Amino acid sequence: MTEVLRAELRVFDKAGPEGVRQFPRPMADLDGHAGGVEKPSPAVLIERARTLASKVAAQAEEIDASDRLPDWLVAELRASGLVETLVPECYGGHELGLDTMIKIVLPFAAACPSVGWVVAFYIGHNWLHCLGPEEMQRELYADSSCVLSAGAVSSKKKLRPVEGGYIANGRGPWASGLPHADWSMNAGFIEGREAAGPVTFFVPRQDYRLVENWSVTAMRATGSHDVAVEEKFVPEHRIVSTIEMMRGGTPGSKLHSNPMYALPVWPVTLCYVLPVLVGALRGAANAYVGLAKKRTLNFVNMSTANQSAALAGSQSALMRVGRGQAAASLAEGMLGDFVARVTKPGAPMDPEHRIAFRTQAALIGEFCQSTINKLMAGAGASSFRENSPMQRYFRDVNMLANHAALDTEPATEAYGKVVQGLPFEGIV
């Protein structure tokens, strides 16, 4: 089976080979702990997430109206310790599992899917950082264990080989969280080595340009602007093989004894994308409960002066309330099961199984989308007002369902080929 790659991680700091950042912060051995600070338990982090998510919920309408997260929220995220969930202990992180990460993302997504999306990628990209060479990892965490990186692996950029590294040029879309990021993750091809496939590389804030073009009707606050890199030097140590990333077990990942870092990119990425849809479903289901308690149905009894009736007691509303709550619980169970299977020790991660994971994730996302659409169908025209949370969940989830990672049509087609024993070419 042919594997068509994608892109890989690499990072850069100054404007030339002589500008590689030093490491002023004392680092632990890669098998040890940094700083001697006791890491918070999963329960503590999850409670912090719920507390901060409640603030997000109170300002969701205002947050959704912007093209990026508010500064106060990013400042509180940095201070909360949530971003360090997947950062190795040797770099001052918590080195907790994907099961903890999804429980952190869920309340944010329930409050505002855009916030949940950015939080998921800020946390998840810290897992990606650990796939690169040791020098890259140490450079990223030289100043802090809380590193925010944004970007996408669409291969839009070119890297020209020079002594000690490459000169990068190009522009790419979908850099969620870019306005507040410390680093940008980029993808492209090395000139003269295109046959080897794309690579992913990182550049620091001072070496990329945010192109203000995130004007959308959904997922507005994700700040997924284009990122442009123009004649910037990328050291050799910030390049990783995309094939190795897709297969899992890069040289960088082998620096860590925790098997989580040896997992393939695609299944792990799905683990931090899925809780955004699942959390959004919970948020929509709860919003519908509140809506049903307050809304009235007009023109239900034309024979009396009072032509309205409370929605809460109608059969259709009760059915939607029940459907929404049950479906949200079911989706949360499917998400937990999915993450458990991805992270199960010894779980097969050959291309066929990676395609299966992708297809299952897309179908879980489709289930969330379908349920929210059914709730919206009985929410009334007033639910399309700007101040209604229902329309925000509706818009956001229908946009997310079209994300490349969650598009059911290519995913199910690919898995159908696997089942039928047909050749497959695609990103796995």
C-alpha positions, 0 to 999 in steps of 0.5 A: 500500500502506497503512503503519500506523506504530508509534512513535518516539524522543524523549528528555527530562531534567528536569521542565520546559522550563527543565530541558533538559540542557546539553552539558558534554562537548566534542563533535566536529563531526558529520562528525568524531571526538570525543576523539581516542581510537582506536576498537577494531577489530571483532576486538578487540570480538568477542574482548572479547564472547567473553571476557565471554560465557564468564563468563556461561556459567559463571553462566548458571543463576544469571543465568537465575533472576533477573528482570534481569541481574546488576549485575557483568555490566552494569558489565563491559558498560559498561566493555567498549566493546561498547555503543558499537558503533553509536554515531557517532564524533562522539559518542565511539562506534565507528560500526561496522556491523551485521555487527560487532554480530551477532558480538558478540551471538552468543556472549552468546546462546549462553551465555544467550539472556536476556543476548544479548537485552539486549546486542542491544537495548542496542547496537541502541538506540544506532542508534535514538538517531541517528534523532532531531533533533540536539538530542536526540542531543547530549543523550543523549550529553552525558555518555557515549558509553555509553548504555543505553536500554530500552523498546518501541514498543507505543503505550500512552501519551498525550502532552498538548501544552503549551508547548515539548513534551508531558506524557506519561502511561501504562504500557507492557510489554516494556521489556527491560533496564529495571532498568539503563537510563539512558533509557526508550524509550516510544511513544504518541499526541499528544492531538488528533493521533491521525490522524498516528500514534504517536510514540516518545519517551525519558525519563531514569531519574528520570522513569519508574517500573519496574513490577515484573511480569516473572514469566515462565517464559522469557527471565527475566533480560531484566528486561522489566518494565513502564515507567510515565510519569506527568505528565512533561514531554517536550520537543518536540525528543525526538519523531520521526515514526514514518512517517519511522522506518519509511521510513528517512532521518529528519532526524536520520539525515541528520546522519550521512554513514554510510548505516547511519543512514538504514536503516528501523527494521524491517530493522535491528531484525531484525538485532539480534533474529535473532542471539539465536535463532541464538546460542541454537541454537549454544549448544543444539547444543554443550550437546547434544554434551556431554549425549550424551557423559555420558548413558546410556539405560536399559532398552535390554537387559532380558536382562542385569544391565547395562540401560543403554548410553551415548547417545553411540554411539546412532544417534539421538544421533549424528544429533542431534549432526550435525543440531545442529552443521550447523544452527547453522552454516547459521543463522549463514550465513543470519544473515550473508547477511540482514545483508549484504542489509539493509546493501547500498548501494542495497538497495531498502527500499520496503514490499514489500521490508521485508515480505520482510525481516520474513518471511525473519527469521521463517523463520530464527527458526522454523528455529532453534526447530525445530532446538532442539525436535528436539534437546530431543526426544532429550535425555531427561527429565533435560534438564528439570531446572533445572540443565540448559542444554538446558531453558533454550534450549528455554524461551527460544527457544520464547518468542522465536518468539512475539515480534511481530517473529518470528511467522511466521504474520502475517509470511508472510500479509503477504508472501503478500498482497504476492506476490498484489498484495493490499492490506496494512495492518501494521507495516513 
